[in-house]
Amino acid sequence: MPQPSLHTTSGKQRGKRQPTEAELAALAEFRAALRKFLAFSEQAAAARGVTMQWYQALLVIRTFNSDSPITVGELASQLMIRHHSAAALVSRLETGKLVRREYDSVDRRKSLLVITAAGERCLADLAVVHLEYLSDIAGSFLKPFKVET
């Protein structure tokens, strides 16, 4: 997923309009809600003996939309981390018996990642907890940006 550029080619400030006080307040409220969710997610993962990054990796590996299993490079891209960091992450997930590597039959240099039964259980447990949390706070992420008519 490409990241939006924060810089313009001319180096000038993007756009001429200034945010309103309400827009700044909405951004601050959204940031706070996002930070609370991330803190919750980290605690939920730790309570199940994994890191938030492990949970995020399991979620990506399990849901990657492709005809074949995800590669380490694709995982790195999805998690917005470097390839060598993704490879180390996968090694830790393998040690935890949450994923296994298979090698591409055409290109043996490619590691294909497959979630194990233990990984499926861990992911399902954490997904349920996250979905319940999100259900409890429904609307808090978008509420600051709702336009009153």
VOGU-3710 file (C-alpha; in Angstrom, 3 decimals, decimal comma):
1> mpqpslhtts> 0,000/0,000/0,000  1,683/3,233/-1,099  2,054/5,921/1,517  0,860/9,445/0,721  3,661/11,909/0,343  3,884/14,594/2,981  6,013/16,742/0,718  5,097/18,505/-2,489  7,506/18,572/-5,382  7,888/22,350/-5,081
11> gkqrgkrqpt> 8,514/22,215/-1,344  5,637/24,606/-0,697  3,025/23,987/1,987  0,265/21,740/0,650  -2,905/23,747/-0,026  -3,677/27,259/1,105  -6,535/26,603/3,486  -6,015/26,446/7,219  -7,800/23,858/9,368  -10,634/25,101/11,518
21> eaelaalaef> -10,582/24,742/15,299  -13,269/22,041/14,954  -11,118/20,125/12,450  -8,078/20,316/14,718  -10,199/19,117/17,645  -11,555/16,255/15,483  -8,024/15,212/14,537  -6,957/15,277/18,182  -9,984/13,196/19,215  -9,320/10,699/16,414
31> raalrkflaf> -5,645/10,452/17,419  -6,639/9,783/21,021  -9,141/7,077/20,003  -6,549/5,453/17,764  -3,911/5,484/20,522  -6,421/3,934/22,959  -7,193/1,185/20,448  -3,505/0,481/19,878  -2,862/0,351/23,631  -5,794/-2,042/24,014
41> seqaaaargv> -4,503/-4,197/21,163  -1,038/-4,386/22,687  -2,476/-5,426/26,079  -4,816/-8,002/24,503  -1,945/-9,570/22,560  0,329/-9,619/25,622  -2,412/-11,322/27,654  -2,272/-14,149/25,112  1,512/-14,364/25,110  2,198/-12,658/21,789
51> tmqwyqallv> 3,183/-9,191/20,677  0,919/-6,803/18,809  3,229/-7,213/15,796  2,732/-10,994/15,909  -1,040/-10,477/15,951  -0,845/-8,040/13,039  1,343/-10,468/11,087  -1,048/-13,366/11,715  -3,953/-11,208/10,566  -2,130/-10,265/7,346
61> irtfnsdspi> -0,914/-13,818/6,655  -4,399/-15,240/7,177  -6,273/-12,632/5,130  -3,814/-11,799/2,326  -5,845/-11,708/-0,856  -3,923/-13,880/-3,284  -4,099/-17,189/-5,108  -1,082/-18,452/-3,185  0,300/-17,940/0,328  1,875/-14,596/1,161
71> tvgelasqlm> 5,632/-14,170/0,798  7,954/-12,578/3,340  8,328/-9,586/1,015  4,569/-9,127/0,749  4,265/-9,380/4,528  6,943/-6,707/4,900  5,030/-4,455/2,546  1,713/-5,004/4,340  3,254/-4,320/7,770  5,335/-1,422/6,411
81> irhhsaaalv> 8,574/-2,900/7,710  11,836/-3,826/5,993  12,245/-7,260/4,419  14,911/-8,386/6,899  12,655/-7,317/9,810  9,793/-9,351/8,337  12,090/-12,364/7,924  13,108/-12,117/11,594  9,447/-11,727/12,599  8,531/-14,848/10,628
91> srletgklvr> 11,351/-16,755/12,316  9,891/-15,802/15,723  6,394/-16,827/14,570  7,840/-20,149/13,399  9,538/-20,684/16,764  6,161/-20,036/18,379  4,635/-22,610/16,008  2,147/-20,030/14,726  3,274/-20,120/11,081  5,367/-22,341/8,879
101> reydsvdrrk> 7,410/-21,566/5,790  6,953/-23,423/2,577  9,158/-22,846/-0,413  7,841/-21,837/-3,811  8,166/-24,776/-6,228  9,194/-22,426/-9,060  11,470/-20,048/-7,121  13,026/-21,761/-4,093  14,287/-18,361/-2,862  10,699/-17,380/-2,026
111> sllvitaage> 9,347/-18,269/1,409  5,591/-18,778/1,405  3,923/-18,286/4,772  1,169/-20,550/6,010  -0,640/-20,101/9,308  -0,693/-23,203/11,527  -3,610/-24,540/13,574  -2,083/-22,899/16,672  -1,769/-19,651/14,733  -5,415/-19,913/13,660
121> rcladlavvh> -6,494/-20,361/17,303  -4,379/-17,436/18,495  -5,676/-15,210/15,699  -9,301/-16,203/16,313  -9,003/-15,513/20,061  -7,480/-12,092/19,479  -9,850/-11,219/16,635  -12,880/-11,895/18,844  -11,496/-9,674/21,603  -10,711/-6,895/19,098
131> leylsdiags> -14,141/-7,126/17,473  -15,831/-6,921/20,879  -13,760/-3,866/21,776  -14,545/-2,172/18,477  -18,226/-2,973/18,920  -18,150/-1,372/22,372  -16,631/1,834/21,041  -18,595/1,854/17,771  -18,366/5,181/16,043  -15,662/6,702/18,212
141> flkpfkvet> -13,157/6,667/15,349  -15,396/8,447/12,860  -17,520/10,465/15,277  -15,128/13,447/15,312  -15,480/13,776/11,532  -19,255/13,557/11,242  -20,676/16,676/9,718  -23,609/18,141/11,558  -26,473/19,135/9,270
//
